[in-house]
Amino acid sequence: LTQPEQVFVFENITAAPVPSMLRDFSAPVVLDCDSSESELAHLLAHDCDPFNSWEAGQRLFGSLIRQAVSRLANGKAPVWPVTVIEAARKVLVGAGDPAFLAEALTLPGESTLTEQMEIVDPELLFAARCGLARFLAHGLESDLVRLYHALAPMAPYQPDNVQAARRRLRNLCLGYLNELDSPEYRALARQQFDSTDNMTDQFAALSVLANAPGEEGDQALADFYQRWEREALVVDKWLAVQSSSRLS
């Protein structure tokens, strides 16, 4: 772009194009572009530029959550399009970098979403975000289970980028699966909690179990505290995971 306004004409295009702009994060700006949900889903699934694929996913997820908030505020159930499942599956089963996959499939946080809303109802926002997470978990359940087991550690813990990326993606899968409120997946979290050799995986499992009603969550919290009660920073994490629990 060299002028304030320019027109570009592409000839012999047989289908409507989906623009992928500001590739390689070439400008740190907020792009004002009225992309449709289907176009954002297409970019999430197919864009070969990692940043633009991630950005499209964040815009798509954010739009769906905000629409769900509006419907909930009017006493209506959220409506989730199947295209978001199809796009997320293409990302999940692709041969991409685990670090990218984990970022691309992480929903935008509530603090980010509030910046995009004129009126914020925290409870409705939380319900809408959880609703989209459950919808994705239902639609991707078999893929999430397969990937969780495929990413099981094959060697002792190492603090390197490769292992860190695999842990991040595996724990994302575990979190999504436990949106389904299934005893099977809570047992998977407990197994990880008991068998892991690193704090990242143990705390990820604890974060899941802390949202589980009944004895499972209580026992995991008690076991974690008993093991780490003399480590002040770890006890801080133990307190934080309880204060952020969804349980009453």
Accessible surface in RSA format (square Angstrom, percent):
REM  Atomic radii and reference values for relative SASA: ProtOr
REM  Chains: A
REM  Algorithm: Lee & Richards
REM  Probe-radius: 1.40
REM  Slices: 20
REM RES _ NUM      All-atoms   Total-Side   Main-Chain    Non-polar    All polar
REM                ABS   REL    ABS   REL    ABS   REL    ABS   REL    ABS   REL
RES LEU A   1   185.02 103.0 116.94  83.7  68.08 171.2 118.65  83.3  66.37 178.6
RES THR A   2   114.31  81.3  81.18  82.3  33.13  78.9  79.73 107.1  34.58  52.3
RES GLN A   3   112.02  62.6  96.00  70.2  16.02  38.1  27.70  59.0  84.32  64.0
RES PRO A   4   136.60  99.6  95.51  87.1  41.09 149.4 108.44  89.5  28.17 175.0
RES GLU A   5   158.50  91.0 135.80 102.7  22.70  54.1  54.75 105.9 103.76  84.7
RES GLN A   6    68.41  38.3  32.48  23.7  35.93  85.5  14.53  30.9  53.88  40.9
RES VAL A   7   137.53  90.5 105.85  95.8  31.68  76.3 108.87  94.6  28.65  77.7
RES PHE A   8   118.30  59.2  91.99  57.0  26.31  68.5  95.04  57.6  23.26  66.6
RES VAL A   9   120.19  79.1  87.68  79.4  32.52  78.4  90.35  78.5  29.84  80.9
RES PHE A  10   155.74  77.9 131.01  81.1  24.73  64.3 134.28  81.4  21.45  61.4
RES GLU A  11   135.79  78.0 113.27  85.7  22.52  53.6  37.80  73.1  97.98  80.0
RES ASN A  12   148.24 102.2 109.38 105.7  38.86  93.6  39.33  94.7 108.91 105.3
RES ILE A  13    97.40  55.4  67.04  49.9  30.36  73.2  68.52  49.3  28.88  78.4
RES THR A  14   144.91 103.1 103.32 104.7  41.59  99.1  81.64 109.7  63.26  95.6
RES ALA A  15    71.28  65.5  58.06  89.6  13.22  30.1  67.93  95.7   3.35   8.9
RES ALA A  16    94.67  87.0  64.20  99.1  30.48  69.3  70.50  99.3  24.17  64.0
RES PRO A  17    99.38  72.4  82.79  75.5  16.59  60.3  91.64  75.7   7.74  48.1
RES VAL A  18    44.55  29.3  22.32  20.2  22.23  53.6  22.32  19.4  22.23  60.3
RES PRO A  19    66.42  48.4  52.37  47.7  14.04  51.0  61.52  50.8   4.90  30.4
RES SER A  20    32.91  27.8  13.35  17.8  19.56  45.1  14.75  31.4  18.16  25.4
RES MET A  21    77.84  40.3  64.57  42.7  13.27  31.6  36.75  31.2  41.08  54.4
RES LEU A  22    58.30  32.5  47.56  34.0  10.74  27.0  50.20  35.3   8.10  21.8
RES ARG A  23    92.02  38.6  83.25  42.4   8.78  20.9  41.37  56.5  50.65  30.7
RES ASP A  24   119.74  83.9  94.98  94.5  24.76  58.5  34.27  80.7  85.47  85.2
RES PHE A  25   110.04  55.1  97.16  60.2  12.87  33.5  97.52  59.1  12.51  35.8
RES SER A  26    77.72  65.7  40.37  53.9  37.35  86.0  42.07  89.6  35.65  49.9
RES ALA A  27    29.15  26.8  25.83  39.9   3.32   7.5  26.38  37.2   2.77   7.3
RES PRO A  28   115.37  84.1  88.41  80.6  26.96  98.0  92.55  76.4  22.82 141.8
RES VAL A  29    92.72  61.0  63.71  57.7  29.00  69.9  71.36  62.0  21.36  57.9
RES VAL A  30   150.72  99.2 123.98 112.2  26.73  64.4 127.47 110.8  23.25  63.1
RES LEU A  31    70.19  39.1  52.76  37.7  17.43  43.8  53.85  37.8  16.34  44.0
RES ASP A  32   136.78  95.8 104.26 103.8  32.53  76.9  39.83  93.7  96.95  96.7
RES CYS A  33    33.90  25.6  19.37  21.6  14.53  34.1   7.24  18.4  26.66  28.7
RES ASP A  34   144.84 101.5 109.53 109.0  35.32  83.5  42.13  99.1 102.72 102.4
RES SER A  35    27.50  23.2   7.26   9.7  20.25  46.6   2.02   4.3  25.49  35.7
RES SER A  36    52.68  44.5  42.45  56.6  10.23  23.6  49.61 105.7   3.07   4.3
RES GLU A  37    51.30  29.5  46.92  35.5   4.38  10.4  25.70  49.7  25.59  20.9
RES SER A  38    70.90  59.9  61.64  82.3   9.27  21.3  42.93  91.4  27.97  39.2
RES GLU A  39    53.70  30.8  52.67  39.8   1.03   2.4  13.05  25.2  40.65  33.2
RES LEU A  40     7.52   4.2   7.52   5.4   0.00   0.0   7.52   5.3   0.00   0.0
RES ALA A  41     6.99   6.4   6.24   9.6   0.74   1.7   6.57   9.2   0.42   1.1
RES HIS A  42    86.01  47.0  80.29  55.8   5.72  14.6  47.90  49.4  38.10  44.3
RES LEU A  43    18.79  10.5  18.79  13.4   0.00   0.0  18.79  13.2   0.00   0.0
RES LEU A  44     2.23   1.2   0.00   0.0   2.23   5.6   0.00   0.0   2.23   6.0
RES ALA A  45    22.69  20.9   3.30   5.1  19.39  44.1   3.47   4.9  19.22  50.9
RES HIS A  46    99.76  54.5  72.75  50.6  27.01  69.1  43.86  45.2  55.90  65.0
RES ASP A  47    23.41  16.4   2.02   2.0  21.39  50.6   8.29  19.5  15.12  15.1
RES CYS A  48   110.47  83.6  78.25  87.3  32.22  75.7  46.66 118.2  63.81  68.8
RES ASP A  49     4.67   3.3   2.38   2.4   2.29   5.4   2.36   5.6   2.31   2.3
RES PRO A  50    81.54  59.4  78.02  71.1   3.52  12.8  81.21  67.1   0.33   2.0
RES PHE A  51    65.10  32.6  57.71  35.7   7.39  19.2  62.97  38.2   2.13   6.1
RES ASN A  52    12.53   8.6  10.20   9.9   2.33   5.6   5.46  13.1   7.07   6.8
RES SER A  53     3.07   2.6   3.07   4.1   0.00   0.0   0.95   2.0   2.12   3.0
RES TRP A  54    76.02  30.5  76.02  36.8   0.00   0.0  73.33  39.1   2.69   4.4
RES GLU A  55    62.53  35.9  62.53  47.3   0.00   0.0  18.32  35.4  44.21  36.1
RES ALA A  56     2.71   2.5   1.23   1.9   1.48   3.4   2.43   3.4   0.28   0.7
RES GLY A  57     0.00   0.0   0.00   N/A   0.00   0.0   0.00   0.0   0.00   0.0
RES GLN A  58    30.22  16.9  25.88  18.9   4.34  10.3  14.01  29.8  16.21  12.3
RES ARG A  59    71.74  30.1  61.79  31.5   9.95  23.7  34.99  47.8  36.75  22.3
RES LEU A  60     1.25   0.7   1.25   0.9   0.00   0.0   1.25   0.9   0.00   0.0
RES PHE A  61     0.04   0.0   0.04   0.0   0.00   0.0   0.04   0.0   0.00   0.0
RES GLY A  62     1.54   1.9   0.00   N/A   1.54   1.9   1.54   4.2   0.00   0.0
RES SER A  63    23.70  20.0  22.66  30.2   1.04   2.4   8.76  18.7  14.94  20.9
RES LEU A  64     4.71   2.6   2.96   2.1   1.74   4.4   3.12   2.2   1.59   4.3
RES ILE A  65     0.00   0.0   0.00   0.0   0.00   0.0   0.00   0.0   0.00   0.0
RES ARG A  66    79.08  33.2  72.92  37.2   6.16  14.7  19.52  26.7  59.56  36.1
RES GLN A  67    88.12  49.3  83.11  60.7   5.01  11.9  41.31  87.9  46.81  35.5
RES ALA A  68     2.20   2.0   1.03   1.6   1.17   2.7   1.93   2.7   0.26   0.7
RES VAL A  69    12.89   8.5  12.89  11.7   0.00   0.0  12.89  11.2   0.00   0.0
RES SER A  70    59.90  50.6  53.80  71.8   6.10  14.1  29.93  63.7  29.96  42.0
RES ARG A  71    82.73  34.7  81.61  41.6   1.12   2.7  23.64  32.3  59.10  35.8
RES LEU A  72    49.50  27.6  36.24  25.9  13.25  33.3  36.56  25.7  12.94  34.8
RES ALA A  73    68.08  62.6  32.70  50.5  35.38  80.5  37.17  52.3  30.91  81.9
RES ASN A  74   104.49  72.1  76.46  73.9  28.03  67.5  17.94  43.2  86.54  83.6
RES GLY A  75    75.20  92.7   0.00   N/A  75.20  92.7  38.21 104.8  36.99  82.8
RES LYS A  76   114.93  56.1 107.35  65.9   7.58  18.0  58.75  52.9  56.18  59.8
RES ALA A  77    72.38  66.5  59.99  92.6  12.38  28.2  64.06  90.2   8.32  22.0
RES PRO A  78    37.68  27.5  22.60  20.6  15.08  54.8  22.60  18.7  15.08  93.8
RES VAL A  79   103.12  67.9  85.23  77.2  17.88  43.1  88.24  76.7  14.87  40.3
RES TRP A  80    42.74  17.1  24.11  11.7  18.63  43.7  13.51   7.2  29.23  47.4
RES PRO A  81    36.44  26.6  27.52  25.1   8.92  32.4  36.44  30.1   0.00   0.0
RES VAL A  82    94.36  62.1  89.43  81.0   4.93  11.9  89.43  77.7   4.93  13.4
RES THR A  83    53.24  37.9  52.11  52.8   1.13   2.7  47.24  63.4   6.00   9.1
RES VAL A  84     0.20   0.1   0.17   0.2   0.03   0.1   0.20   0.2   0.00   0.0
RES ILE A  85    10.80   6.1  10.80   8.0   0.00   0.0  10.80   7.8   0.00   0.0
RES GLU A  86    86.90  49.9  83.90  63.5   3.00   7.1  32.41  62.7  54.49  44.5
RES ALA A  87     4.82   4.4   2.26   3.5   2.56   5.8   4.32   6.1   0.50   1.3
RES ALA A  88     0.00   0.0   0.00   0.0   0.00   0.0   0.00   0.0   0.00   0.0
RES ARG A  89    80.53  33.8  80.53  41.1   0.00   0.0  35.69  48.8  44.84  27.2
RES LYS A  90   105.67  51.6  94.05  57.7  11.62  27.7  46.93  42.2  58.74  62.6
RES VAL A  91    10.23   6.7   3.75   3.4   6.48  15.6   9.64   8.4   0.59   1.6
RES LEU A  92     2.84   1.6   0.74   0.5   2.10   5.3   0.74   0.5   2.10   5.7
RES VAL A  93    76.09  50.1  48.43  43.8  27.66  66.6  50.07  43.5  26.01  70.5
RES GLY A  94    35.41  43.7   0.00   N/A  35.41  43.7  25.43  69.8   9.98  22.4
RES ALA A  95   117.29 107.8  67.56 104.3  49.73 113.1  80.58 113.5  36.72  97.3
RES GLY A  96    35.26  43.5   0.00   N/A  35.26  43.5  23.02  63.2  12.24  27.4
RES ASP A  97    84.21  59.0  70.58  70.3  13.62  32.2  35.64  83.9  48.56  48.4
RES PRO A  98    35.65  26.0  35.65  32.5   0.00   0.0  35.65  29.4   0.00   0.0
RES ALA A  99    40.04  36.8  38.05  58.7   1.99   4.5  39.69  55.9   0.34   0.9
RES PHE A 100    49.02  24.5  43.53  27.0   5.49  14.3  48.50  29.4   0.52   1.5
RES LEU A 101     8.20   4.6   8.20   5.9   0.00   0.0   8.20   5.8   0.00   0.0
RES ALA A 102     0.00   0.0   0.00   0.0   0.00   0.0   0.00   0.0   0.00   0.0
RES GLU A 103    78.44  45.0  77.88  58.9   0.56   1.3  29.48  57.0  48.96  40.0
RES ALA A 104     0.00   0.0   0.00   0.0   0.00   0.0   0.00   0.0   0.00   0.0
RES LEU A 105     4.72   2.6   4.70   3.4   0.02   0.0   4.72   3.3   0.00   0.0
RES THR A 106    41.53  29.5  39.88  40.4   1.64   3.9  40.26  54.1   1.26   1.9
RES LEU A 107    10.28   5.7   4.79   3.4   5.49  13.8   4.79   3.4   5.49  14.8
RES PRO A 108     8.08   5.9   3.31   3.0   4.77  17.3   8.08   6.7   0.00   0.0
RES GLY A 109    31.53  38.9   0.00   N/A  31.53  38.9  23.98  65.8   7.56  16.9
RES GLU A 110    66.13  38.0  60.84  46.0   5.29  12.6  19.33  37.4  46.80  38.2
RES SER A 111    85.91  72.6  75.29 100.5  10.62  24.5  53.01 112.9  32.90  46.1
RES THR A 112    61.44  43.7  60.12  60.9   1.32   3.1  31.61  42.5  29.83  45.1
RES LEU A 113     0.23   0.1   0.23   0.2   0.00   0.0   0.23   0.2   0.00   0.0
RES THR A 114    44.57  31.7  37.49  38.0   7.08  16.9  25.17  33.8  19.40  29.3
RES GLU A 115   147.90  84.9 107.07  81.0  40.82  97.2  46.08  89.1 101.82  83.1
RES GLN A 116    94.52  52.9  62.25  45.5  32.27  76.8  36.66  78.0  57.86  43.9
RES MET A 117    31.84  16.5  12.40   8.2  19.44  46.3  18.14  15.4  13.70  18.2
RES GLU A 118   181.78 104.4 140.19 106.1  41.59  99.0  61.97 119.9 119.81  97.8
RES ILE A 119   151.35  86.1 136.99 102.1  14.36  34.6 139.87 100.7  11.48  31.2
RES VAL A 120    58.23  38.3  32.24  29.2  25.99  62.6  32.24  28.0  25.99  70.5
RES ASP A 121    60.22  42.2  57.01  56.7   3.21   7.6  18.55  43.7  41.67  41.6
RES PRO A 122    97.30  70.9  90.68  82.7   6.62  24.1  93.17  76.9   4.13  25.7
RES GLU A 123   141.93  81.5 135.42 102.4   6.52  15.5  51.77 100.1  90.16  73.6
RES LEU A 124    44.23  24.6  44.23  31.6   0.00   0.0  44.23  31.1   0.00   0.0
RES LEU A 125     3.80   2.1   3.80   2.7   0.00   0.0   3.80   2.7   0.00   0.0
RES PHE A 126    83.81  41.9  83.79  51.9   0.02   0.0  83.79  50.8   0.02   0.1
RES ALA A 127    43.48  40.0  35.28  54.5   8.20  18.6  39.61  55.8   3.87  10.3
RES ALA A 128     0.16   0.2   0.00   0.0   0.16   0.4   0.16   0.2   0.00   0.0
RES ARG A 129    63.06  26.5  62.99  32.1   0.07   0.2   1.39   1.9  61.67  37.4
RES CYS A 130    10.16   7.7   8.52   9.5   1.64   3.9   5.56  14.1   4.61   5.0
RES GLY A 131    10.11  12.5   0.00   N/A  10.11  12.5   7.88  21.6   2.23   5.0
RES LEU A 132     0.00   0.0   0.00   0.0   0.00   0.0   0.00   0.0   0.00   0.0
RES ALA A 133     8.32   7.7   8.32  12.8   0.00   0.0   8.32  11.7   0.00   0.0
RES ARG A 134   101.27  42.5 101.27  51.6   0.00   0.0  29.77  40.7  71.51  43.3
RES PHE A 135    52.20  26.1  47.43  29.4   4.77  12.4  51.24  31.1   0.96   2.7
RES LEU A 136     2.32   1.3   2.30   1.6   0.02   0.0   2.32   1.6   0.00   0.0
RES ALA A 137     0.00   0.0   0.00   0.0   0.00   0.0   0.00   0.0   0.00   0.0
RES HIS A 138   121.84  66.6 104.55  72.7  17.29  44.2  68.53  70.6  53.31  62.0
RES GLY A 139    27.76  34.2   0.00   N/A  27.76  34.2  18.61  51.1   9.15  20.5
RES LEU A 140     4.40   2.4   4.37   3.1   0.03   0.1   4.40   3.1   0.00   0.0
RES GLU A 141    61.38  35.2  60.46  45.7   0.91   2.2  12.94  25.0  48.44  39.5
RES SER A 142    85.53  72.3  72.28  96.5  13.26  30.5  53.74 114.4  31.79  44.5
RES ASP A 143    19.77  13.9  18.96  18.9   0.81   1.9   0.81   1.9  18.96  18.9
RES LEU A 144     2.12   1.2   2.12   1.5   0.00   0.0   2.12   1.5   0.00   0.0
RES VAL A 145    37.98  25.0  37.98  34.4   0.00   0.0  37.98  33.0   0.00   0.0
RES ARG A 146   115.11  48.3 105.57  53.8   9.55  22.7  78.07 106.7  37.04  22.5
RES LEU A 147    17.57   9.8  17.57  12.6   0.00   0.0  17.57  12.3   0.00   0.0
RES TYR A 148     4.47   2.1   4.47   2.5   0.00   0.0   1.81   1.4   2.66   3.3
RES HIS A 149    99.90  54.6  87.76  61.0  12.14  31.1  57.88  59.7  42.02  48.9
RES ALA A 150    63.14  58.1  31.97  49.3  31.17  70.9  44.26  62.3  18.88  50.0
RES LEU A 151    13.16   7.3   9.75   7.0   3.41   8.6   9.75   6.8   3.41   9.2
RES ALA A 152    30.14  27.7  29.93  46.2   0.21   0.5  29.93  42.1   0.21   0.6
RES PRO A 153    88.35  64.4  61.77  56.3  26.58  96.6  68.35  56.4  20.00 124.3
RES MET A 154   174.47  90.4 133.68  88.5  40.78  97.1 119.22 101.4  55.25  73.2
RES ALA A 155    58.78  54.0  43.13  66.6  15.65  35.6  50.20  70.7   8.58  22.7
RES PRO A 156   103.91  75.7  97.86  89.2   6.05  22.0 103.08  85.1   0.83   5.2
RES TYR A 157    85.34  39.8  69.59  39.6  15.75  41.0  45.04  33.8  40.30  49.7
RES GLN A 158    93.30  52.2  93.30  68.2   0.00   0.0  20.61  43.9  72.69  55.1
RES PRO A 159   107.98  78.7  76.63  69.9  31.35 114.0  81.26  67.1  26.71 166.0
RES ASP A 160    63.61  44.6  56.17  55.9   7.45  17.6  41.72  98.2  21.90  21.8
RES ASN A 161   133.44  92.0 125.04 120.8   8.40  20.2  32.00  77.0 101.44  98.0
RES VAL A 162   108.70  71.5 103.30  93.5   5.40  13.0 108.01  93.8   0.69   1.9
RES GLN A 163    37.75  21.1  36.88  27.0   0.87   2.1  20.85  44.4  16.90  12.8
RES ALA A 164    45.65  42.0  40.07  61.8   5.58  12.7  41.19  58.0   4.45  11.8
RES ALA A 165    12.32  11.3   7.33  11.3   4.99  11.4  11.79  16.6   0.53   1.4
RES ARG A 166    71.66  30.1  71.38  36.4   0.28   0.7  18.42  25.2  53.24  32.3
RES ARG A 167    26.83  11.3  25.38  12.9   1.44   3.4  15.19  20.8  11.64   7.1
RES ARG A 168    99.05  41.6  93.78  47.8   5.27  12.5  45.45  62.1  53.60  32.5
RES LEU A 169     1.59   0.9   1.59   1.1   0.00   0.0   1.59   1.1   0.00   0.0
RES ARG A 170    28.88  12.1  28.88  14.7   0.00   0.0   4.23   5.8  24.65  14.9
RES ASN A 171    20.67  14.3  13.76  13.3   6.91  16.6  11.54  27.8   9.13   8.8
RES LEU A 172    32.50  18.1  25.15  18.0   7.35  18.5  31.20  21.9   1.30   3.5
RES CYS A 173     0.24   0.2   0.24   0.3   0.00   0.0   0.00   0.0   0.24   0.3
RES LEU A 174     0.43   0.2   0.43   0.3   0.00   0.0   0.43   0.3   0.00   0.0
RES GLY A 175    27.08  33.4   0.00   N/A  27.08  33.4  22.85  62.7   4.22   9.5
RES TYR A 176    18.09   8.4  15.36   8.7   2.73   7.1  14.39  10.8   3.69   4.6
RES LEU A 177     0.00   0.0   0.00   0.0   0.00   0.0   0.00   0.0   0.00   0.0
RES ASN A 178    25.94  17.9   6.91   6.7  19.03  45.8   7.04  16.9  18.90  18.3
RES GLU A 179    26.14  15.0  17.97  13.6   8.17  19.5   3.50   6.8  22.65  18.5
RES LEU A 180    29.69  16.5   7.94   5.7  21.75  54.7  10.43   7.3  19.26  51.8
RES ASP A 181    98.38  68.9  80.83  80.5  17.54  41.5  31.23  73.5  67.14  67.0
RES SER A 182    24.64  20.8  22.85  30.5   1.79   4.1  15.65  33.3   8.99  12.6
RES PRO A 183    92.84  67.7  89.27  81.4   3.57  13.0  89.61  74.0   3.22  20.0
RES GLU A 184   116.13  66.7 103.61  78.4  12.52  29.8  47.05  91.0  69.08  56.4
RES TYR A 185    11.51   5.4  11.51   6.6   0.00   0.0   4.05   3.0   7.47   9.2
RES ARG A 186    34.50  14.5  34.36  17.5   0.14   0.3   5.04   6.9  29.46  17.9
RES ALA A 187    55.66  51.2  48.33  74.6   7.33  16.7  51.71  72.8   3.95  10.5
RES LEU A 188    26.08  14.5  23.94  17.1   2.14   5.4  25.11  17.6   0.97   2.6
RES ALA A 189     0.00   0.0   0.00   0.0   0.00   0.0   0.00   0.0   0.00   0.0
RES ARG A 190    60.67  25.5  60.67  30.9   0.00   0.0  39.17  53.5  21.50  13.0
RES GLN A 191   117.38  65.6 110.21  80.5   7.17  17.1  37.79  80.4  79.58  60.4
RES GLN A 192     8.01   4.5   2.94   2.1   5.07  12.1   7.48  15.9   0.53   0.4
RES PHE A 193     7.77   3.9   6.62   4.1   1.15   3.0   6.62   4.0   1.15   3.3
RES ASP A 194    91.06  63.8  56.13  55.9  34.93  82.6  31.82  74.9  59.24  59.1
RES SER A 195    86.03  72.7  51.30  68.5  34.73  80.0  45.59  97.1  40.44  56.7
RES THR A 196    27.49  19.6   6.66   6.8  20.83  49.6  13.60  18.3  13.90  21.0
RES ASP A 197    90.53  63.4  58.16  57.9  32.37  76.5  47.55 111.9  42.98  42.9
RES ASN A 198    22.23  15.3   9.10   8.8  13.13  31.6  14.56  35.0   7.67   7.4
RES MET A 199    52.83  27.4  44.11  29.2   8.71  20.7  45.12  38.4   7.71  10.2
RES THR A 200    71.92  51.1  61.38  62.2  10.53  25.1  39.45  53.0  32.46  49.1
RES ASP A 201     6.20   4.3   6.20   6.2   0.00   0.0   0.09   0.2   6.11   6.1
RES GLN A 202     8.04   4.5   8.04   5.9   0.00   0.0   1.69   3.6   6.35   4.8
RES PHE A 203    39.48  19.8  39.48  24.5   0.00   0.0  39.48  23.9   0.00   0.0
RES ALA A 204    21.60  19.9  13.15  20.3   8.45  19.2  19.53  27.5   2.07   5.5
RES ALA A 205     0.00   0.0   0.00   0.0   0.00   0.0   0.00   0.0   0.00   0.0
RES LEU A 206     0.04   0.0   0.04   0.0   0.00   0.0   0.04   0.0   0.00   0.0
RES SER A 207    36.66  31.0  34.21  45.7   2.45   5.7  27.99  59.6   8.67  12.2
RES VAL A 208    21.46  14.1  13.93  12.6   7.53  18.1  18.22  15.8   3.24   8.8
RES LEU A 209     0.25   0.1   0.25   0.2   0.00   0.0   0.25   0.2   0.00   0.0
RES ALA A 210     3.72   3.4   0.42   0.7   3.29   7.5   0.76   1.1   2.96   7.8
RES ASN A 211    49.93  34.4  36.91  35.7  13.03  31.4  11.92  28.7  38.01  36.7
RES ALA A 212     6.44   5.9   2.31   3.6   4.12   9.4   4.58   6.5   1.85   4.9
RES PRO A 213    81.81  59.6  70.41  64.2  11.40  41.4  72.60  59.9   9.21  57.2
RES GLY A 214    50.17  61.9   0.00   N/A  50.17  61.9  36.91 101.3  13.25  29.7
RES GLU A 215   150.94  86.7 144.44 109.3   6.50  15.5  59.08 114.3  91.85  75.0
RES GLU A 216    67.84  39.0  61.23  46.3   6.61  15.7  42.19  81.6  25.65  20.9
RES GLY A 217     2.57   3.2   0.00   N/A   2.57   3.2   2.57   7.1   0.00   0.0
RES ASP A 218    98.33  68.9  91.28  90.9   7.04  16.7  28.97  68.2  69.35  69.2
RES GLN A 219    96.47  53.9  93.84  68.6   2.63   6.3  33.33  71.0  63.14  47.9
RES ALA A 220     0.01   0.0   0.01   0.0   0.00   0.0   0.01   0.0   0.00   0.0
RES LEU A 221    23.88  13.3  23.88  17.1   0.00   0.0  23.88  16.8   0.00   0.0
RES ALA A 222    55.17  50.7  42.69  65.9  12.48  28.4  50.78  71.5   4.40  11.6
RES ASP A 223    39.09  27.4  33.23  33.1   5.86  13.8  15.62  36.8  23.47  23.4
RES PHE A 224     1.28   0.6   0.68   0.4   0.60   1.5   1.28   0.8   0.00   0.0
RES TYR A 225    81.83  38.2  80.91  46.0   0.92   2.4  43.31  32.5  38.52  47.5
RES GLN A 226   134.18  75.0 121.30  88.7  12.88  30.7  35.49  75.5  98.69  74.9
RES ARG A 227   148.69  62.4 115.80  59.0  32.89  78.3  47.00  64.2 101.69  61.6
RES TRP A 228    59.14  23.7  58.49  28.3   0.65   1.5  59.14  31.5   0.00   0.0
RES GLU A 229    87.02  50.0  67.12  50.8  19.90  47.4   9.21  17.8  77.81  63.5
RES ARG A 230   223.38  93.8 189.18  96.4  34.20  81.4  72.47  99.0 150.91  91.5
RES GLU A 231    92.36  53.0  91.51  69.2   0.85   2.0  11.89  23.0  80.47  65.7
RES ALA A 232    78.01  71.7  64.54  99.6  13.47  30.6  70.98 100.0   7.03  18.6
RES LEU A 233   143.56  79.9 139.89 100.1   3.66   9.2 139.89  98.2   3.66   9.9
RES VAL A 234    20.97  13.8  20.96  19.0   0.01   0.0  20.97  18.2   0.00   0.0
RES VAL A 235    26.38  17.4  26.06  23.6   0.32   0.8  26.38  22.9   0.00   0.0
RES ASP A 236    80.80  56.6  75.30  74.9   5.50  13.0  24.51  57.7  56.29  56.1
RES LYS A 237    78.91  38.5  76.48  46.9   2.43   5.8  38.81  34.9  40.11  42.7
RES TRP A 238    46.83  18.8  46.83  22.7   0.00   0.0  46.83  25.0   0.00   0.0
RES LEU A 239    95.83  53.4  92.62  66.3   3.21   8.1  92.93  65.3   2.90   7.8
RES ALA A 240    54.53  50.1  48.16  74.3   6.36  14.5  52.97  74.6   1.56   4.1
RES VAL A 241    11.83   7.8   7.54   6.8   4.29  10.3  10.60   9.2   1.23   3.3
RES GLN A 242    66.56  37.2  51.89  37.9  14.67  34.9  21.59  46.0  44.98  34.1
RES SER A 243    98.90  83.6  56.60  75.5  42.30  97.4  53.31 113.5  45.59  63.9
RES SER A 244    86.06  72.7  55.88  74.6  30.18  69.5  50.11 106.7  35.95  50.4
RES SER A 245    26.84  22.7   9.37  12.5  17.47  40.2  10.02  21.3  16.81  23.6
RES ARG A 246   114.19  47.9  79.08  40.3  35.11  83.6  35.08  47.9  79.11  47.9
RES LEU A 247    80.56  44.9  62.15  44.5  18.41  46.3  64.98  45.6  15.58  41.9
RES SER A 248   164.23 138.8  86.86 115.9  77.37 178.2  83.10 177.0  81.13 113.7
END  Absolute sums over single chains surface
CHAIN  1 A    14693.2      11770.6       2922.6       8542.1       6151.1
END  Absolute sums over all chains
TOTAL         14693.2      11770.6       2922.6       8542.1       6151.1
